[in-house]
Amino acid sequence: MPFREINSKMIEATVAPGQKLFSQRGAMLAYRGEVSFTPNIQGGQGGFASMIGRRVTGEATPLMTVEGSGTVMFGHGGHHIQVINLAGDTLYVEADRLLAFDGTLQQGTMFMGSQGGVMGMVPCWRV
């Protein structure tokens, strides 16, 4: 896992060549090394269909693609942060509550019935 907690409001991510991370736009606090930050038009992985699904459910949080070699510190609005390691698990989360994630995670929108979300749809991330 490339993420580690620095304190309750900041995490550090290690970026290696050939690896992608995604983060909320505006969440980068500082970085070291040769790291690039590119706006992600699709809002993460999954292509055009996933982008439409996220827009329909109101989960179209703007993301940045983070690539290169170095370390990046992330935080957002002074909110408390918790690193969650997923190993073969699925995590359902409100998109605007997700600070950063590894590019190897599968991202999508799931129909959850009357459990929540807009029209019962909630985004999810899976290893």
N, C-alpha and C positions, 0 to 999 in steps of 0.2 A: 504494500500500500504506500503510495507516494505522499500521504498526508500525515502530519503530526501536529498535535496541539502545542502552541507556544504558551498561551494562557487561555483564560475562559472566553476571550474575545478575538483571538487571532490564531490562524493555523499557518503552517509552512508546508508547501508542496514542492517536491523534487521533480523537476522536468528533465527527462532524458531524451537524447536524439531519437527521432522516430516515434515518440510517444505524444499523445494529445491529452490535454485536460480541457475541461469546460468550466467556466465560472460565470457568475452573474456579472453583467457589465457594471463597472464601478467598484467591484469588490477587491481589486488589486491594491494593496497598500504600499508594497515595495518589492523589488526583485534584484537578484544578483545574476550575472552571467549573460549569455546570449539568448534571450527569451523574446518571442514575438507574441503580440496580442492582436487577434483579428476578429472583427465583428462577425458573428455567425448568423447569416441571413435566415437559415432554416430553424434557428433556435435550438440547436443540439443535433442529435443523430436522428436517423429515420427518414430523411428525405422529405419531399413535398407533401405526401399524404399525411405524415406525422405532424408536419407544420400546420396543415389545415385542421387536424384533430385538436392540436393544442390551442389554436385560435378559437375554435368553436367552444371549447370548455373554459376559455378565459385563462389558460395556463401558458400564455405566450410570453414568458419572461425572456427578455433579451439576454443572450449569452455571448461570451467571448471564447474563441478557440485559443488555447495557450500551447505554444510549441517551442522547441529549442533545447537549450542545455543550461540548467541553473536551478535556482530556488526562487519561489514566489511566496510572499506573505499575503494572505487573504483575510479580510474582515468586512463587516458591513453594518453601518449605522450604530455601532456600539452594542450590537446584539450578542448574546452568549452563543457560543458555537460548540458543537459536539461532533467529533469524528466518529462515524459509524462504519465499521468494516463489514462488508457483505461477502459471504462465502456460500454461493449457491442459493442465496435468499432473494426475495423480492421485497422491496421497500416502496410503500405508497406514501407520497409526500406532496404537499402543495408546492408547486413549482417555484413560487417566489420565496420559499423558505429554504431552498437548496442553494448553498453558497458556491460549492465547486464539486466536481466529480471527475473520476478517471474516465478517459475516452473509451475504455474497453467495456464500460457498462452499457447494457442495452436499455434504451429509453423508449417509452411508449405511453399511450393513453389507454386505460382499461375501463370497461364498463363495470360499474360496481352496483348497479341497481339503485335502490333508494338509500344506500349507505352514505352518500355524500356527493360533493362535486356538482357541477352544472350538468343537468340532464343525466345524472348518475355516472358521469365520466370523471376519472381521476388519473393523473399521470403516475407512472411507476418506473422504477429503475431496477434492473436485474443484472447479476453477475453472470 
